Amino acid sequence: MSKWEKVKLGDVTKVSGGYAFKSDQFMKNGIPIIRIGNLTSNTVYLDYEICYPQEFWSRNSTYHVKFGDILIAMSGATIGKIGRYEYTDPALLNQRVGLIRINIDELCSNYIYYFVKSYFFLTQIQHLSSGCAQPNISSKQIESIFIPLPPLETQKQIAKTLDNVSELLAMRKQQLVELDNLIKSTFYELFGDPVANEKGWETGIIKDLAVKIQYGTSEKASTEKLQYPILRMNNITYEGNMDFSDLKYIELNEKDLEKHLVNKGEMLFNRTNSKELVGKTAVYREEQPMAYAGYLVRLVPNQRANSEFISAYLNSTYGKKLLFKMAKNIVGMANINAKELSNIKIYIPPLHLQNQFAEIVTKIEEQKAIVKKSIDETQYLFDSLMSEYFE
């Protein structure tokens, strides 16, 4: 690393900002405008609902975006977020988005792309930016960041190595998606469409399948490791999984343990969130109980039901649409309370069939655990290589 030349990013690339487009001139099906919101998951999303007239494109080549350009958020909470433009369609650059374009031959585009994805680059962006509530950075400041510049062949080798690990990581993440889809397809195979109920199951409401449906604790959580980890709304994913990567902790009185602990096989429902996320549902599958917060509702199934079935019902396409329709907006948030959850209509297949489904889910979850471990190992390898090459 120390043998490699270090140059300013502006010596090997062109960094420029966009144009302050007037929202009252936005149109559909013109030349799409790339704003910060169009940068997602290291790619660029083209929105043909937010466009500008063709005449502007013809007169202002300065703001043209070309295939292979790297785009970066230059202000706001997501400052430093990037996306690579991989379209041949014309597009225009908004004022809060920066463009990084290679301007010398001795540079590998993928090498530059990985550099601007690195933790080192993001740290420099945050260090150079000004403003607290709404940080900003200029194109000149981005140009001033130093980049290690090995020979071209070495750049290509580094980029190829990172490409290979990235592809492996993407493949394993896709495996997770396919396993989640397998759970959904198994649900439909065993129980049929919730709307048509073509198998003629008995119908009822969710309350018919529960011993109790109750809210979590309102006690304040702490980052200090206290008696119990506490599950909050961010610990349930939209897809219906539990995410334990960001836990806080809480103390509970003996009298509150039965009421505010969730046990293996019980279901949690996110009653308050944004309208898109309210109603997130997952089964708690861990051996050790955890506390759960007031924005969650716990459902304990009775002898007629298995939580895996109820959760899969609410996570089905039908369930998601129903919950979105039910959600009531309250001061910027949406809510579905415990009573409303209790009264959701549901078909009720025989318990033995629900248990059969739960056994299949358990086996699929075991496979998911193996894949998740592989993802963690591959991510660690990728992060280690990025640190070795760029920090």
Secondary structure, 3 states (H helix, E strand, C coil): CCCCEEEEHHHHEEEEECECCCHHHCECCCEEEECHHHEECEEECCCCCCEECHHHHHHCHHHEECCCCEEEECECCCCCCEEECCCCCCEEEECCEEEEEECCCCCCHHHHHHHHHCHHHHHHHHHHCECCCCCECCHHHHHCCEEEECCHHHHHHHHHHHHHHHHHHHHHHHHHHHHHHHHHHHHHHHHCCCCCCCCCCEEEEHHHHEEEEEECECCCCECCCCCEEEECHHHECCCCCECCCCCEEECCCHHHHHHHEECCCCEEEECEECCCCCCCEEECCCCCCEEEECCEEEEEECCCCCHHHHHHHHHCHHHHHHHHHHCEEECCEEECCHHHHHCCEEEECCHHHHHHHHHHHHHHHHHHHHHHHHHHHHHHHHHHHHHHHHC
